[in-house]
Amino acid sequence: MITIDNILETNRMITENKLDVRTITMGISLRDCAHPNINQFCKNVYDKITKSAEFLVKTGEDIEAKYGIPIIHKRISVTPIAIAAEACETDSFVPVAEVLDKAAKEVGVNFIGGFSALVEKGFTKGDKILIDSIPQALSTTDVVCSSVNLGSTKAGINMDCVRQMGEVIKRTAELTRDQDALGCAKLVVFCNAPGDNPFMAGAFHGVSEAEKVVSVGVSGPGVVKHALEDLKGADFTEVAETIKKTAFKITRVGQLVAREASRRLGVPFGIIDLSLAPTPAVGDSVANVLEEMGLESCGAPGTTAALALLNDAVKKGGLMASSHVGGLSGAFIPVSEDQGMIEAIECGSLSIEKLEAMTCVCSVGLDMIAVEGDTTAATISGIIADEAAIGMINNKTTAVRVIPVPGKKVGDSVEFGGLLGRCPIVKVRNNWSSEAFIARGGRIPAPLRSLTN
Amino acid sequence: MKLVVTIFGKDQVGIIANVSNILAAKKVNITSVNQNIVDGFFNMIMMAELTDSSVKLAEIQKELKEKGHEMNLEIKVQNQEIFNIMHNV
């Protein structure tokens, strides 16, 4: 039996605390599109995507109206193009990115992910073509997202790819310099990438996934913050309990939406991604949740512990609310998309080193961080290597999405607009070179799984 | 389909009459009403049931939204399931 208080609480979460379902993402396998002729392959891809996702946006909008819960994004993820397009006799996958862009626009989704390669152990021919195509692909398309997985706990880190991705990020920034390197906001480098992540820019339809699936990413940092506002001075047991209960409620909504979307679209339900995904809107910030626990500003000593508790409690609460949990699941800490993080960078309490420490316990990694335009490729590769090492050793997903904005210096700020937000240029310790380290290449061997000290 | 109708705004003559008229025309049966006025602000939550399967929820939402706009009220119609699932294990 529901009570008046229940109704008021739910609607308050939606209107005041900005509870929303962040994304319904349809994963589509493109493995059956393979063809030696790239034009035929592109036609197969276009037809399959537009047919499979024809009603995705409309379905999302109908569910949104039915329950009165905003569903912000409708998106598509596809089989990593390095695999799907490998049979094509070509030296560039840019036309494939263009057809993904066209298909996504045709069905009305705002992002399509999967211009991706999985190269933690080595490159195939298709992987090499894909990675070489990334800068141009991201500069000639609007809604295509790209990702590269270059490390894993089982395989170690592909340092040749680490070196190359520093250069790819620089080149992408250069080719999209008139948009403040926006291309880099659509490019993420992973270690231990999950194949069922519904969130962009890192979504792709993993090779072990079904033909088509519908997955849902929930959000709601504002709701968690509000719940903690009543707990001033309470101990951490109580804080954790409250976060768990709140995460349960948030996730139940995601489960309801996922079930309904799956039924309406006739596509199996994949997973719920239990993530606290912030937006630049005031009150929708993960940094503010950490501050609500008693930190004067995000980045102050104690921040990593606060984030660890938050991340873990969100998972514990959400797990029971959903039949299948996957993806990235946890708290995201993108800088430009979180007003609290932006303020913390501006006031100096938060640095890239502290963010790196936070990525040991959050759900992803160094995300949406704008750095000086003259940051070298080797320095960016160094950042990627560090982040991949954290993921590899700790058996977790880590990622890097940094944006070296041409012409910008520390003290400047860059505006990406919309949900990508705004970012002050973050200081990187690049007075000391990583050049010789990155130039080595090769592979960092997979780590030991015992004696874990 | 079980519905929850929430209405919020400045108190005035005819809120309940107008809303329930629209619901009646759409064959929606009102099963419970909880209403109060605090500092001149009207607050109501109605539980209702849509009995005629040929009537679309979107039509009811559209008409009530228009009426809300006309009377300067915030009127929301939601499927009850979102509240059930969030607050019950």
Boltz contact constraints between the chains, C-beta under 6 A:
constraints:
  - contact:
      token1: [A, 2]
      token2: [B, 83]
      max_distance: 6.0
  - contact:
      token1: [A, 2]
      token2: [B, 84]
      max_distance: 6.0
  - contact:
      token1: [A, 2]
      token2: [B, 87]
      max_distance: 6.0
  - contact:
      token1: [A, 4]
      token2: [B, 34]
      max_distance: 6.0
  - contact:
      token1: [A, 4]
      token2: [B, 45]
      max_distance: 6.0
  - contact:
      token1: [A, 6]
      token2: [B, 83]
      max_distance: 6.0
  - contact:
      token1: [A, 6]
      token2: [B, 87]
      max_distance: 6.0
  - contact:
      token1: [A, 7]
      token2: [B, 4]
      max_distance: 6.0
  - contact:
      token1: [A, 7]
      token2: [B, 45]
      max_distance: 6.0
  - contact:
      token1: [A, 7]
      token2: [B, 83]
      max_distance: 6.0
  - contact:
      token1: [A, 10]
      token2: [B, 83]
      max_distance: 6.0
  - contact:
      token1: [A, 10]
      token2: [B, 86]
      max_distance: 6.0
  - contact:
      token1: [A, 66]
      token2: [B, 79]
      max_distance: 6.0
  - contact:
      token1: [A, 67]
      token2: [B, 78]
      max_distance: 6.0
  - contact:
      token1: [A, 67]
      token2: [B, 79]
      max_distance: 6.0
  - contact:
      token1: [A, 67]
      token2: [B, 82]
      max_distance: 6.0
  - contact:
      token1: [A, 68]
      token2: [B, 76]
      max_distance: 6.0
  - contact:
      token1: [A, 68]
      token2: [B, 78]
      max_distance: 6.0
  - contact:
      token1: [A, 249]
      token2: [B, 86]
      max_distance: 6.0
  - contact:
      token1: [A, 252]
      token2: [B, 85]
      max_distance: 6.0
  - contact:
      token1: [A, 252]
      token2: [B, 86]
      max_distance: 6.0
  - contact:
      token1: [A, 253]
      token2: [B, 86]
      max_distance: 6.0
  - contact:
      token1: [A, 256]
      token2: [B, 85]
      max_distance: 6.0
